[in-house]
Amino acid sequence: MSDQALEALSASLGTRQAEPELDLRSIKEVDEAKAKEEKLEKCGEDDETIPSEYRLKPATDKDGKPLLPEPEEKPKVR
């Protein structure tokens, strides 16, 4: 590769911008014991918190009646 091609490529990249510094004042220290006491319920953690569009619906036939599982045939023992 020629130096001219590398210089053209590096010129097209531009200069590196400095990353913004983190504002450490916005970060709050949390007491671990207190955080465990205030445990919030998260979405999907319990059946009541799952949105209705994501819940499993029972299988139904074309008339809307629930499908029942086929009874298992037990082998006859002589």
N, C-alpha and C positions, 0 to 999 in steps of 0.2 A: 504494500500500500504506500502511496506517496504521502509525503508530509502535507502536501497541499490539500488532499482529500480529508485528512484528519483535522486540519485547521478549519476547513469549511464545515465539517460535522460539529466540531466543538463550538464554533461560532453560532450554529443554529440552535444549540441547546440553551444558550443564555447563561446568566450567572446564578449561582446558588443563593437563595434567600435564607436569611437567618430564621431559625425556628422561634416562634413566640415563647417567651418564658411563662412558666406556669405560675398562676397566682395562688400561692400556698395559703393565703388568708381565707380563701373560699372553702378549703378542705377542713372538715370538722373531725376531731377525734371522737370516737364512739367507745363507750365503756362496753366491753364484751358481755358482761353479765346483764347489763341494762338492755342491750340489743336483743338478747335471748328472751327477756321478759316481754318486750314489745313486739314479739314476732307477729308480723302482719300476714293475713291470709292472702295467698297469691292466687291469681286466676288459674283455674285448672287443677288446683291442689285438692279440691273436694268436688264431689259430684254436683253440688248446688252451684258451684262457680263456673262450670263448663257452659259456654253459650249454647243455646238450644240448637243452632244450626250445626254444631259439631257433635251433638250427642248421637249415639247409635240408635237407629230406629228399628223396631221389630220387622222381620221379613213378612211381607204380605203378598197375597196372590193378586191376580188382576181385578178381583172384585173388592179388594181392600180388607179381606179377612186374613187374620194372622195364620202363617204357615206353622204347622206343628211338625216336630221331627218324626221321621218314620220310626215305628216301633222296631226294636232289634229282635231278630228271630234267634231264639236260643236253640242250639243244637240238641237234638233228642238223644238222651243217654239210654242205652238198653240195659 
